[in-house]
């Protein structure tokens, strides 16, 4: 229980000595919990009931393994930290209105690269135009779809629900990176 934080609370429902018995399995089943046995084993009837009720029984002989496994399970329940990583920048050289699709920007990749499904931050005169990040809806090299376009090449870019692009705009290409959080 000392592993609990403000975000994740660990509750020990029952703690007792002796073999793991049917009442332990019934309690775990009703509470959607798992059973941890330290230097003990379940009785055959408890094992059969655990299979029937789909209750997980974990058996340990080393106390540090119990603590590490519980900590790992709790860390897995924490939502990851999302970091924005700039992977490239693109200059809008021309814009084209395409029927049924919307505005497409003819761009030149200044540095880094552009990947399909990346996020974009629109910069005009060194000021961010879009309040939020915008998802790239299409990436083309000539008339073919492209997965990525490297620096020094031209490409066509379409943005989801954003039609206010002008010649001279800079698009910062962002990729979101998820980092697993750790318990303190």
trRosetta pair geometry for C-beta under 8 A, 3 or more apart (Angstrom, degrees):
i j d omega theta_ij theta_ji phi_ij phi_ji
1 4 5.8 -15 -177 -13 58 117
1 10 5.5 -158 -115 90 48 99
1 11 7.3 41 -108 -113 101 28
1 12 5.7 -85 -54 -6 105 107
3 10 5.6 34 72 6 98 148
3 67 7.3 168 -63 -155 131 81
3 70 6.2 149 35 119 167 113
3 71 5.7 -132 -143 -90 139 79
3 74 6.2 172 141 3 122 165
3 183 6.5 11 -172 168 88 163
4 8 6.5 -143 -143 103 60 67
4 9 4.9 30 -145 -132 120 49
4 10 4.8 -137 -72 24 90 83
5 8 5.4 43 45 44 92 78
5 9 7.9 -120 55 -70 44 49
5 74 8.0 128 9 164 104 130
5 183 6.1 -157 -38 -141 132 94
5 184 6.8 110 -106 27 128 96
7 78 6.5 67 115 -113 142 90
8 74 5.0 135 133 -162 154 101
8 77 5.7 114 -110 88 131 126
8 78 6.6 -79 -38 -70 129 84
8 183 7.6 -79 49 -99 130 111
10 70 6.9 57 -128 175 149 119
10 74 6.6 -55 -65 -88 114 130
12 15 5.6 15 159 -47 127 109
13 27 6.2 174 126 153 136 117
13 28 7.5 168 54 -89 146 60
13 31 5.5 37 -87 167 158 179
13 33 5.8 -116 -4 -44 137 171
14 24 6.9 -143 84 -121 135 78
14 27 5.9 22 -1 129 139 160
16 24 7.9 -132 44 -85 118 113
18 21 7.4 -3 120 -24 113 111
18 40 6.8 80 126 -131 23 147
19 40 5.4 -174 -112 -177 42 112
19 41 6.3 -26 -136 73 94 57
19 42 6.6 114 174 -133 92 24
19 43 5.4 84 138 -48 135 86
19 46 7.6 176 141 12 100 150
20 24 5.1 -103 -160 68 75 153
20 25 7.4 85 160 -47 100 87
20 35 5.9 94 -142 160 134 139
20 37 5.2 -75 -44 -85 125 123
20 40 6.1 136 -26 121 81 115
20 41 6.9 -100 21 134 101 26
20 42 3.8 -49 75 -98 115 74
20 43 6.9 -149 81 2 62 69
20 46 5.2 174 118 137 83 157
20 57 6.4 116 142 -139 169 128
21 24 5.5 109 57 4 58 101
21 25 7.6 -119 112 0 38 91
21 42 7.7 174 -66 -150 24 72
21 43 5.7 31 -109 8 62 124
21 45 7.8 13 -156 79 65 103
21 46 5.2 -142 -154 -73 21 131
22 25 5.6 -57 -153 38 40 111
22 26 6.2 41 152 -21 72 105
22 43 7.4 -56 -35 61 75 121
22 45 5.6 -42 -61 122 111 106
22 46 5.1 -135 -66 -92 51 74
22 49 5.2 90 -129 4 86 163
23 26 5.5 -49 -142 37 35 114
23 27 6.3 38 156 -19 65 105
24 27 5.9 -56 -149 37 27 111
24 28 6.3 26 153 -17 63 109
24 35 5.6 83 148 -122 112 132
24 46 6.7 23 55 -145 104 130
25 28 5.7 -56 -145 39 30 110
25 29 6.2 34 154 -23 65 107
25 35 6.7 -48 -90 -42 59 147
25 42 7.8 66 -57 -141 115 131
25 46 5.3 169 -25 -158 127 80
25 49 4.6 120 104 106 156 116
25 50 4.9 -114 -126 -73 127 77
25 53 6.1 136 163 43 103 143
25 55 5.3 164 -152 56 81 154
25 57 7.9 -40 -96 -69 95 112
26 29 5.7 -54 -147 35 29 113
26 30 6.4 24 156 -15 63 107
26 49 7.3 -41 -55 161 75 139
26 53 7.6 -164 -97 -76 44 167
27 30 6.0 -57 -147 38 29 108
27 31 6.2 7 160 -2 64 117
27 33 7.6 -24 125 47 76 127
28 31 6.0 -70 -141 50 27 99
28 33 4.4 -108 -143 74 72 91
28 34 6.4 56 -161 -128 127 10
28 35 5.0 -75 -67 -53 158 92
28 53 7.9 117 87 116 91 136
28 55 4.7 95 105 -151 121 134
29 32 7.8 24 -174 -71 26 37
29 53 4.1 -57 -101 175 135 138
29 54 7.9 104 -118 60 96 63
29 55 5.2 -83 -71 -64 80 123
33 55 7.8 18 79 -145 59 104
34 55 6.9 158 -123 -177 52 75
34 56 4.3 -26 -128 74 110 101
34 57 7.3 -178 -176 -85 83 26
34 58 6.4 39 152 -3 124 104
35 42 7.7 74 112 -79 145 119
35 50 7.3 -87 23 -112 136 128
35 55 6.3 52 -7 150 107 114
35 56 7.1 -176 30 95 71 53
35 57 4.7 -18 72 -112 109 72
35 58 7.1 172 89 25 55 64
36 58 5.2 -17 -112 69 68 99
36 60 6.9 -3 -173 7 93 115
36 66 6.1 92 -176 -140 135 112
36 70 7.8 -19 -82 -68 154 113
37 40 4.5 -114 -170 72 105 85
37 41 6.5 108 151 -91 156 23
37 42 6.8 -125 -57 -47 153 76
37 57 6.5 20 -8 -178 114 97
37 58 7.0 -178 26 90 73 47
37 59 4.6 -18 70 -110 110 72
37 60 7.0 163 86 24 56 67
38 60 5.3 -22 -109 72 66 96
38 61 7.6 136 -162 -102 60 23
38 63 6.8 36 -144 -94 133 73
38 66 6.3 -25 -90 -62 110 149
39 60 7.6 -40 -32 94 54 61
39 61 5.9 86 -82 -122 71 62
40 59 7.5 -131 76 -133 51 96
41 59 6.5 18 -104 -120 64 141
42 46 4.2 -131 -174 93 104 118
42 47 4.7 136 105 -61 126 82
42 50 6.7 -34 -161 -13 168 141
42 57 5.7 -33 -37 -157 137 163
43 46 4.5 92 52 7 80 105
43 47 6.9 -143 91 -8 41 87
44 47 5.6 -53 -147 35 32 115
44 48 6.5 32 155 -18 65 104
45 48 5.8 -52 -148 36 33 111
45 49 6.3 32 153 -17 65 107
46 49 5.7 -54 -146 39 32 111
46 50 6.2 38 152 -25 65 105
47 50 5.6 -51 -147 32 29 114
47 51 6.8 31 153 -18 61 102
47 57 7.4 -81 -111 18 69 157
48 51 5.9 -53 -154 33 32 111
48 52 6.5 30 150 -17 64 108
49 52 5.5 -56 -147 39 34 113
49 53 5.9 14 160 -2 70 113
49 55 7.8 0 121 30 77 123
50 53 6.2 -63 -134 51 26 97
50 54 7.9 121 167 -62 54 2
50 55 4.5 -94 -143 66 76 96
50 56 7.7 131 -177 -74 113 6
50 57 5.4 -14 -156 -28 162 116
51 54 7.4 20 -175 -75 27 43
58 66 7.9 139 118 -117 122 78
58 69 6.9 -169 174 129 157 158
60 63 7.3 111 132 -91 129 29
60 65 5.1 -176 -143 86 119 114
60 66 4.7 -162 54 -63 173 93
60 69 7.8 -149 -79 16 133 139
61 65 7.7 36 54 34 55 138
62 65 4.5 82 79 -1 97 109
62 66 7.5 -170 96 -9 55 81
63 66 5.6 -49 -159 29 43 115
63 67 6.6 39 149 -16 70 104
64 67 5.6 -53 -148 39 38 112
64 68 6.1 38 153 -20 69 107
65 68 5.7 -53 -142 39 31 111
65 69 6.2 29 159 -17 65 108
66 69 6.1 -60 -148 38 25 107
66 70 6.3 20 157 -14 63 110
67 70 6.0 -59 -146 40 27 107
67 71 6.1 28 156 -19 64 110
68 71 5.7 -57 -145 38 28 111
68 72 6.2 30 156 -20 64 107
69 72 5.7 -52 -145 36 30 112
69 73 6.4 32 155 -19 64 105
70 73 5.7 -53 -149 36 32 112
70 74 6.4 31 153 -17 64 107
71 74 5.8 -57 -149 38 31 110
71 75 6.3 31 154 -19 66 106
71 183 5.9 -117 -157 30 93 139
72 75 5.7 -53 -144 37 31 111
72 76 6.4 36 153 -23 62 105
73 76 5.7 -53 -153 31 31 116
73 77 7.0 31 149 -21 61 103
74 77 5.7 -55 -157 30 37 113
74 78 7.3 45 146 -29 64 95
74 183 6.0 31 105 -58 120 134
75 78 5.6 -41 -158 15 42 116
75 180 6.7 60 158 166 106 109
75 181 6.7 -157 -157 91 83 66
75 182 5.8 -9 -126 -125 127 45
75 183 5.7 -106 -77 -21 91 90
78 180 7.6 100 79 -172 107 69
78 181 4.3 -96 125 68 138 119
78 183 7.6 -174 -38 -66 143 71
79 181 7.3 39 78 5 42 131
80 178 4.1 56 118 -177 148 99
80 179 5.9 155 -174 67 100 36
80 180 5.4 -57 -111 -94 100 40
80 181 6.2 -175 -123 -16 42 85
81 178 7.2 144 72 -157 43 54
81 179 4.7 -25 64 63 97 97
81 181 5.8 109 -24 -70 94 94
82 176 5.3 -14 -169 -168 105 111
82 177 7.3 143 -159 71 53 42
82 178 5.7 -26 -99 -98 68 69
82 179 7.9 180 -84 18 20 76
83 176 7.2 143 72 -159 42 57
83 177 4.7 -26 65 65 96 97
83 178 7.8 177 19 -85 75 19
83 179 6.0 41 -10 -11 115 116
84 119 7.7 -79 -132 71 103 135
84 133 7.6 -166 -117 -71 130 146
84 174 5.1 -22 -164 -164 101 122
84 175 7.7 139 -157 70 53 38
84 176 6.2 -34 -98 -101 59 64
84 177 7.8 172 -90 19 11 82
85 174 6.9 134 68 -159 40 66
85 175 5.1 -29 67 65 96 88
85 176 7.6 154 19 -105 81 15
85 177 5.2 45 -12 -14 122 120
86 89 7.4 10 177 -56 115 87
86 112 7.4 -122 142 -65 77 168
86 172 5.6 -50 -131 -179 113 106
86 173 6.9 105 -161 74 65 56
86 174 5.8 -41 -97 -99 56 69
87 112 5.0 152 147 178 52 133
87 113 6.1 -46 145 58 104 74
87 114 7.9 142 99 -95 105 30
87 115 6.9 0 96 -1 152 110
87 118 6.9 -114 46 -131 127 141
87 173 5.3 -66 65 106 84 104
87 174 7.2 137 10 -124 84 17
87 175 5.0 44 -23 -7 128 113
88 109 6.2 -22 175 -158 132 102
88 110 7.6 150 179 59 82 72
88 111 6.0 -167 -143 98 69 56
88 112 2.6 -151 -91 92 73 115
88 113 4.8 -150 -57 44 144 25
88 114 5.6 -110 80 -60 146 58
88 151 6.9 -156 -136 -69 114 88
88 172 7.9 162 91 -161 45 47
88 173 4.2 6 63 44 86 128
89 109 7.8 129 85 -161 41 59
89 110 4.8 -30 92 55 92 117
89 111 5.6 25 38 47 91 85
89 112 6.5 90 4 30 58 117
89 170 5.9 -3 -176 -177 110 104
89 171 6.9 159 -158 81 57 51
89 172 5.5 -24 -105 -107 87 57
89 173 6.6 -152 -79 8 32 85
90 107 4.5 19 171 176 117 135
90 108 6.9 158 -160 76 71 37
90 109 5.3 -38 -103 -105 85 55
90 110 6.4 -173 -101 4 24 86
90 114 5.9 31 -60 -68 133 128
90 155 7.7 -64 -137 54 135 109
90 157 6.9 88 129 -23 161 153
90 170 7.1 147 75 -162 46 55
90 171 4.4 -16 61 59 101 103
90 173 6.4 71 -11 -39 106 108
91 107 6.4 152 76 -156 41 78
91 108 5.1 -15 58 58 95 91
91 110 5.6 82 -19 -49 99 111
91 168 7.4 -27 -168 -142 95 26
91 169 7.6 154 -155 83 51 45
91 170 5.8 -28 -100 -104 65 69
91 171 7.8 -165 -76 18 18 78
92 95 6.7 16 178 -62 120 89
92 105 4.6 -66 -126 -166 104 123
92 106 7.3 93 -162 67 63 51
92 107 5.6 -46 -100 -97 47 84
92 165 5.6 -172 -120 173 160 110
92 166 6.8 119 94 90 143 34
92 167 5.8 -140 115 -123 96 34
92 168 6.5 -31 69 35 92 24
92 169 4.3 25 18 54 129 88
92 170 7.6 -128 2 -70 83 24
92 171 6.8 89 -45 -22 92 103
93 106 5.2 -68 67 105 92 92
93 107 6.3 150 7 -117 87 26
93 108 5.5 66 -37 -14 125 102
93 154 7.5 -49 24 -131 143 111
93 167 6.5 13 179 -140 21 90
94 105 7.5 151 83 -162 44 53
94 106 4.0 4 60 48 92 124
94 167 6.2 10 -95 -97 35 107
95 103 5.8 -14 -172 -167 112 104
95 104 7.1 152 -159 79 60 45
95 105 5.5 -29 -103 -105 77 63
95 106 7.0 -143 -73 14 26 80
95 165 5.6 160 -101 96 129 102
95 166 7.0 -63 -25 -121 140 26
95 167 6.6 -120 -11 -55 95 75
96 103 7.3 142 75 -157 43 54
96 104 4.7 -21 64 63 96 97
96 105 7.9 -177 21 -82 74 18
96 106 6.6 72 -14 -32 106 100
96 156 7.8 -34 35 -137 126 117
97 102 7.4 -70 -145 174 66 30
97 103 6.0 -33 -100 -97 63 63
97 104 7.9 170 -93 19 15 77
98 101 4.1 -7 95 53 114 118
98 102 6.7 1 58 54 83 29
98 103 7.7 154 19 -102 79 13
98 104 5.4 39 -9 -10 120 117
101 104 6.8 15 116 -49 127 105
101 138 7.7 -21 -166 2 124 151
101 158 6.4 -73 165 -124 109 149
102 158 6.7 111 72 -152 102 109
102 163 5.6 -110 -175 -99 114 106
103 158 7.3 150 90 -130 53 76
103 159 7.7 -14 80 37 97 90
103 163 4.6 126 4 -146 127 75
103 165 5.8 168 137 33 137 108
104 138 7.4 -44 -116 77 103 124
104 156 5.1 7 172 -176 118 108
104 157 7.0 150 -163 71 68 36
104 158 5.1 -42 -106 -77 77 88
105 156 7.0 154 76 -157 45 55
105 157 4.9 -23 61 63 99 91
105 158 7.6 166 16 -80 75 37
105 159 7.7 30 0 -15 117 101
105 165 4.9 -78 -76 141 122 157
105 169 7.6 -74 -135 63 145 120
105 171 7.6 132 95 -34 158 139
106 154 6.9 3 -180 -176 84 112
106 156 5.9 -28 -99 -101 57 75
107 114 7.8 82 100 -45 141 160
107 154 6.7 160 87 -156 46 64
107 155 5.5 -22 66 66 96 76
107 156 7.2 146 17 -106 85 22
107 157 5.3 15 -2 2 135 116
107 171 6.9 -41 -125 25 145 128
108 153 7.7 -174 -148 101 60 27
108 154 5.3 -35 -96 -99 67 75
109 112 7.3 -118 -179 73 106 63
109 113 6.7 16 -166 -125 146 38
109 114 5.8 -128 -101 -12 119 106
109 149 5.5 -175 -39 119 143 101
109 150 6.5 167 99 124 155 26
109 151 5.0 -131 123 -111 106 39
109 152 6.6 -34 77 20 96 31
109 153 5.6 15 28 57 117 68
109 154 7.6 -160 1 -90 79 24
109 155 6.6 43 -38 8 103 113
110 151 6.7 -33 111 -137 25 95
110 170 7.8 -19 -2 -138 144 100
111 151 5.0 10 -129 -108 30 133
112 151 6.1 105 42 -59 25 107
112 173 6.6 -162 104 57 133 120
113 148 5.2 27 162 176 123 114
113 149 6.5 169 -161 83 79 42
113 150 4.9 -35 -104 -108 102 53
113 151 6.6 -86 -73 -30 60 71
113 173 7.4 -102 96 89 42 156
114 118 6.5 -131 -164 26 63 145
114 136 7.4 142 -179 -109 103 161
114 139 6.2 -180 128 -133 114 132
114 148 6.3 167 85 -154 51 65
114 149 4.8 0 52 51 102 92
114 155 6.3 -143 58 57 144 158
114 157 7.1 -90 -175 -89 154 123
114 173 5.1 -146 -110 -97 69 155
115 118 4.6 109 66 -47 82 113
115 136 7.9 154 92 46 52 152
115 139 7.6 -116 155 -37 20 172
115 147 6.9 -13 -148 154 73 66
115 148 4.6 -21 -101 -99 66 100
115 173 7.2 126 22 174 72 130
115 175 6.8 35 43 -84 133 116
116 136 6.5 -142 -150 103 40 126
116 138 8.0 -19 -131 -151 96 27
116 139 4.6 -131 -89 26 79 130
116 145 7.7 38 -92 177 142 97
116 146 7.0 177 -52 98 108 59
116 147 5.4 -82 5 -147 119 42
116 148 6.8 -107 -6 -65 75 57
117 135 6.9 -18 -151 -166 52 100
117 136 6.2 -118 -71 64 10 98
118 135 7.9 163 92 -149 33 56
118 136 5.1 37 56 3 70 130
118 173 5.0 20 135 -169 151 94
118 174 6.4 147 172 65 96 44
118 175 5.7 -62 -131 -79 95 74
119 133 4.0 17 174 166 126 126
119 134 6.7 136 -163 66 71 34
119 135 5.9 -45 -105 -94 67 52
119 136 7.2 -138 -91 -13 17 84
119 173 7.6 130 74 -165 47 49
119 174 4.3 -41 78 73 98 101
119 175 7.2 159 25 -88 88 26
119 176 6.6 58 -1 -31 132 95
120 130 7.8 71 107 36 82 154
120 133 6.7 137 57 -167 36 74
120 134 4.8 -38 64 68 93 89
120 135 7.5 135 13 -123 88 5
120 136 5.8 102 -29 -63 114 84
120 157 7.8 114 -83 170 154 138
120 159 6.1 -91 51 -111 144 117
120 171 4.9 -26 -158 -167 114 107
120 172 6.9 139 -160 70 56 52
120 173 6.2 -25 -101 -104 72 53
120 174 6.8 -179 -83 19 20 89
121 128 6.1 -44 176 -134 104 108
121 130 6.5 -148 -148 61 52 110
121 133 6.0 -51 -71 -110 78 74
121 134 7.7 148 -84 19 30 84
121 171 7.2 143 67 -161 46 54
121 172 4.2 -13 56 56 102 108
121 174 6.1 66 -16 -24 100 125
122 128 7.0 106 78 -161 57 60
122 129 4.3 -50 104 52 109 112
122 130 4.6 89 31 -7 104 106
122 134 6.8 21 -24 15 103 132
122 159 7.9 -9 -61 -94 119 168
122 162 7.2 -170 -32 170 143 145
122 164 7.7 113 139 89 167 89
122 165 7.0 -123 -132 -101 133 80
122 169 5.8 -18 -164 -177 91 128
122 170 7.9 138 -163 78 45 49
122 171 6.0 -23 -102 -104 59 73
123 126 6.6 5 177 -119 109 21
123 127 6.9 148 -157 68 67 28
123 128 5.8 -40 -99 -95 70 53
123 129 6.9 -176 -103 -3 15 88
123 169 6.7 143 73 -169 50 72
123 170 4.3 -25 68 68 109 97
123 171 7.4 -174 21 -82 81 23
123 172 6.3 65 -17 -20 118 100
124 127 6.0 -34 72 63 68 83
124 129 4.8 54 7 -54 111 119
124 166 6.6 59 -120 47 127 114
124 168 7.4 76 -138 104 77 93
124 169 5.1 -38 -86 -110 84 86
124 170 7.7 179 -75 24 37 72
128 131 7.7 106 127 -95 111 32
129 164 6.8 -151 160 107 136 118
129 169 7.3 -39 -5 -133 144 120
130 133 7.3 103 116 -104 128 17
130 134 5.5 -75 -162 -30 168 112
130 162 6.5 -21 -95 -124 130 141
133 174 5.9 -83 -133 59 132 142
134 159 4.9 24 141 -169 131 119
134 160 6.2 -176 -178 55 85 79
134 161 7.3 -147 -142 69 103 80
134 162 4.8 -19 -137 -14 152 149
135 159 7.3 137 80 -159 44 68
135 160 4.6 11 69 19 93 132
136 139 6.0 26 159 -52 130 102
136 157 6.3 -69 -141 -158 103 99
136 158 7.4 101 -172 74 63 54
136 159 6.4 -57 -114 -105 44 62
136 160 7.5 50 95 -11 4 90
136 173 7.9 11 -50 -129 134 93
137 158 4.6 -64 71 107 100 99
137 159 6.0 109 5 -167 98 11
137 160 4.4 130 -59 -61 111 75
138 145 7.4 -93 -159 -120 86 90
138 156 7.2 -19 117 113 104 93
138 157 7.0 160 85 -155 67 35
138 158 3.8 31 40 35 102 116
139 145 7.0 76 78 -162 67 67
139 146 5.1 -89 124 66 97 88
139 147 7.6 69 86 -148 131 5
139 148 7.6 0 137 -100 154 27
139 149 6.6 -153 177 -10 115 111
139 155 6.2 -5 -168 170 79 133
139 156 7.4 151 -158 80 33 60
139 157 6.1 3 -105 -106 66 70
139 158 7.9 -127 -55 28 40 74
140 143 6.7 -20 -178 -151 127 18
140 144 6.5 149 -156 77 82 35
140 145 5.9 -58 -101 -101 73 39
140 146 6.1 129 -139 3 21 95
140 155 6.3 154 78 -170 46 79
140 156 4.1 -10 60 56 103 107
140 157 8.0 -156 27 -64 71 35
141 144 5.8 -25 66 68 78 90
141 146 4.2 74 -9 -55 104 137
141 149 5.7 160 -76 -95 111 115
141 153 6.9 -11 -127 155 115 129
141 154 7.7 124 -137 91 72 61
141 155 5.3 -46 -88 -111 67 86
141 156 7.7 -165 -72 17 23 79
146 149 5.4 54 126 -57 151 92
146 155 6.5 -92 41 -131 147 122
149 153 5.1 -129 -177 87 99 123
149 154 8.0 -70 -178 98 143 18
149 155 4.3 -119 -37 -57 175 143
150 153 5.9 75 66 9 64 120
157 171 6.9 -116 102 33 166 173
159 162 4.1 -40 114 61 126 109
159 163 7.9 -161 69 -67 102 37
159 165 7.2 135 13 -47 130 126
162 165 7.3 79 133 -42 95 93
165 169 5.6 -114 -156 31 76 154
166 169 5.4 114 60 -34 67 107
